[in-house]
């Protein structure tokens, strides 16, 4: 199965908890992606390396806690949400934890097969 976790406002809020959850999922043979978005028009590769460094500072390592990091970059917030939804749909993501209401709504609309859990303290 494929699991995704947003970074800012989700993993960043309780990195110790997510570190254990994600490690257990990887050890059980699941695919785990930190799935985040950036509103910009800069190349995605720049943000992927930046996010890998951020995850490492939180004690999360590729291969141990996650399979790879995915950054959805679009010029608008709506576009970012749509890219997150399309990623979930195309990859067959079964479970996603998201803090931003707009992104959660996009994921639910575009990928209704994905169970998207919205963090209660997230952005409206």
Secondary structure, 3 states (H helix, E strand, C coil): CEEEECCCCCHHHCHHHHHHHHHHHHHCCCEEEEEEEEECCCCHHHHHHHHHHHHHHCCCCECCCECEEEEEEECCHHHHHHHHHHHHHHHCCCEEEECCHHHHHHHHHHCCCCEEEECCCCCC
